[in-house]
Amino acid sequence: MATPTETTTPPVRGYSATKDQLRTRLKRIEGQVRGIDRMVEEDRYCIDVLTQISAVQAALDKVALGLLDGHARTCVHHPDGGYDPARTDELMAAVGRMMRRG
């Protein structure tokens, strides 16, 4: 455990290299969700609201796939060529959760 005088480095994650891009994309999605809320507040046509919800879901799926790709490349695959079945199981469980959505 780090003492108050020690500095700790955050762990390297699969998305560390593209963290700024990821956050920008998530903020854009957040804006889309606020737009959907406004559409509902303004009693917009149902199909238009559903179309925007579909666009948000597609954008989130794209983010999730990027995160899964990064996880597979940095957490599941070991640089030393080793294999960790638990990490693969974890990855496949995450893919399964994404596919069961809805």
C-alpha positions in Angstrom: 0.0 0.0 0.0 1.3 3.4 -0.9 2.2 5.8 1.9 1.3 9.5 1.6 4.8 10.3 0.4 4.9 7.6 -2.3 3.6 8.1 -5.8 1.9 5.3 -7.5 1.6 4.9 -11.3 -1.8 4.1 -12.6 -2.0 0.6 -14.2 -1.6 0.4 -18.0 -4.9 -0.6 -19.5 -5.7 -1.7 -23.0 -7.1 1.7 -23.7 -4.3 3.7 -22.1 -2.8 4.8 -25.4 -6.1 6.0 -26.8 -7.7 7.3 -23.6 -8.1 10.8 -24.8 -9.9 9.6 -28.0 -12.0 7.3 -26.0 -13.1 10.0 -23.6 -13.9 12.3 -26.5 -16.1 9.7 -28.1 -17.9 9.0 -24.8 -18.5 12.7 -24.3 -20.0 12.8 -27.8 -22.3 9.9 -26.9 -23.2 11.7 -23.7 -24.3 14.6 -25.8 -26.4 12.3 -28.0 -28.2 11.0 -25.0 -28.9 14.5 -23.8 -30.3 15.2 -27.2 -32.6 12.2 -26.9 -33.8 13.5 -23.6 -34.6 16.9 -25.3 -36.5 15.1 -28.0 -38.7 13.3 -25.5 -39.2 16.6 -23.6 -40.3 18.2 -26.9 -42.7 15.3 -27.7 -40.8 14.4 -30.9 -42.0 11.6 -33.2 -41.4 8.2 -31.7 -39.5 6.8 -34.7 -37.1 9.8 -34.6 -36.4 9.1 -30.9 -35.9 5.4 -31.6 -33.5 6.2 -34.5 -31.4 8.3 -32.2 -31.4 5.6 -29.5 -30.2 3.1 -32.2 -27.4 5.5 -33.1 -26.3 5.8 -29.5 -26.3 2.0 -29.1 -24.2 1.6 -32.2 -21.7 4.2 -30.9 -21.5 2.4 -27.6 -21.0 -0.9 -29.4 -18.1 0.6 -31.3 -16.5 1.8 -28.1 -17.0 -1.6 -26.4 -15.5 -3.4 -29.4 -12.4 -1.1 -29.2 -12.1 -1.9 -25.5 -12.4 -5.6 -26.1 -9.8 -5.4 -28.7 -7.4 -3.5 -26.4 -8.1 -6.0 -23.6 -7.4 -9.0 -25.9 -4.1 -7.4 -27.1 -2.8 -6.2 -23.7 -4.4 -8.3 -21.0 -5.1 -11.7 -22.5 -2.1 -12.0 -24.8 1.1 -12.0 -22.7 4.2 -10.4 -24.2 6.2 -13.4 -23.1 4.0 -15.7 -25.1 2.3 -17.2 -22.0 -1.3 -18.0 -21.8 -3.8 -17.3 -19.0 -7.0 -19.2 -19.5 -8.7 -17.1 -16.8 -8.2 -14.0 -18.8 -9.6 -15.6 -21.9 -12.6 -16.7 -19.9 -13.1 -13.2 -18.6 -12.9 -11.8 -22.1 -15.4 -14.3 -23.4 -17.8 -13.5 -20.6 -17.6 -9.8 -21.5 -18.4 -10.7 -25.1 -21.3 -12.8 -24.0 -22.7 -10.0 -21.9 -22.5 -7.7 -24.9 -24.3 -10.1 -27.1 -27.2 -10.8 -24.7 -28.1 -7.1 -24.4 -31.7 -6.3 -25.0 
